[in-house]
Amino acid sequence: MTNTGENPYLNPSSSAPALSPYQEKQWSVLTHVLGIFFGVISALIFFLLYKDRGPFVRAHVVTEWNFQLTVTILSVIGFILAFASVIGSFFTVANSGGGAPPATGLFFIGYFLIVALRIMAIVFGIIAAVKANRGQFYRYPVAIRFVK
């Protein structure tokens, strides 16, 4: 083992070695598949670990990160709609003396949004994984591009 006298921990510009084309394709497929199950957490991990390891894997981890951020933001909106309607229903029913609460529609809109987003994430995640496995670039059609 030779010691060149250079400490690799002092050089923050050093990066991990580039991946082979096969490894880039493999990690690109994995980022989409794990995005289906673990959402924004796996997308963030893959984005941080593989964004500088090659052009193909970077394109896929960036598109997955953007898509998962979009899904997370829309899911929070759906949750707020559903939860706020439930809380609002308690106050409305208590004050009106009965009847159907007017905020019930917001609950179903919020719930439908969350369910539709999960179905969309599964379908688009499978499509993206298949495209990555074929060596093709893919961009989710409904993702907001936070990172380019």
N, C-alpha and C positions, 0 to 999 in steps of 0.2 A: 504494500500500500504506500503510495507516494504522497507526500504532503507538499502541496504547492505553496502553502502559506496563506492561501486565500480562504476566508471563512464564507461559506455559501449563505449563511444566515445574515450576513451583513449586506448582501447584495439583493435588495428587494426586486430588482428588475429581472432576475432570473425566473424563468417559468418552467413548467413541466414540459417534458419532451413531447413533440408532436406525435399523434397517433397514426397508425397505418390506415389505409383506406378501409380495410376490413374492420378494424377496431372503431373507426369513426361511424361506420354503418351500424355496428353492434350497439354502441352507446346511444346512437340516435334512436334506434328502435326501442331500447330500454327506457329512455326518457319519456317516450310517448306512452308506453305500456304502464309504467309506474305512475305516470300522471293521471291515468284513469282511476287508480286505486288510492293514491295518496295526495293528489291534487297539487296545491301550491307548494307544499313542503318539499316534495321530490323535485318539482320544477326548479325551486330555488337552489337545492343542493346540486343538481346537475348543471345549472347555469353557472354557479360559482366554481365548480370543479372543472368543467369542460369547455367553457366559452373561449379559451385561448389554446385549445389543443388541435384545432384543424378547422378549415372552412366549412366542411360539410356538417360536422357535429355542432359547430357554432350556430349555423343557420337553424338547425333543429332544436337546440336547447333554447335559443332566443325565441323562436316561435312558440315553443311550449311554455316558456316563462310568460310571454305576453298573453297567451290564451288562458293560462291558469290565473293570472292576475285579473283578467276580464271576468272570468267565471266567478272568482272570489268576490269581486266588487258587486256583481249582479246578484250573487247569492246573499250577500249582506243586505242588499236592498230588498230582496224577497223576504228575508227573515224579518226585517224591520216592518214591512207591510203586514206580514202575518201576525207578528207579535203585537204591533201597535193596534191592530184591529181587535185582537183578543182583549187587551187592556182597555181599549175604548168601549168594547162591548160591555164590560163589567160596569163601567160608569153609566153608560146609556141605559142598560136594563135596570139598574138600581134607581135611576132618576125618573124613568118613564113608566115604571110599574108593570113591565112585561112587554111581550111582543117580540118580533124578530129584530135583533140589533141591526142598525144601518151599516155597521162596519164589517158585516159578514162577507161582503163582496171583496173587500181588501184582503181578508184572510185567504180566500180562494185564489185571488190573483197572486199573492205572495207565495202560496203553496204551489200553485201551478208553475210559477217562474222557477222555483227551486227544483221541482221535478223535471221540468223541461231542460233546465241547464244540465242536470246530471245525465239525462238521456243524450243530450247533445255532446257532452264531454266524452261519453263512452263511444258514440258513433264516430265523432271526429278524431278521437284518439286512436281508434282502430284504423281508420283511413290513413292517418299520419304515420302510424307504425308500418303499415303495408308499403306506403310510398318510401319511407326511409329504408326499409328492407330491400326495395328494388333499386336503391341508390338515387332516388329522385328527391328533389327539394319539395317542400310542402309548406304552405302558409294557411293557417286556419282562417276561414272566410269571415268569422265574426269577432276576431280578436282585435283589440285596440293595440296599436304598436307603441308601447311604452319604451321599449329598448329596440334600437335598430342595429 
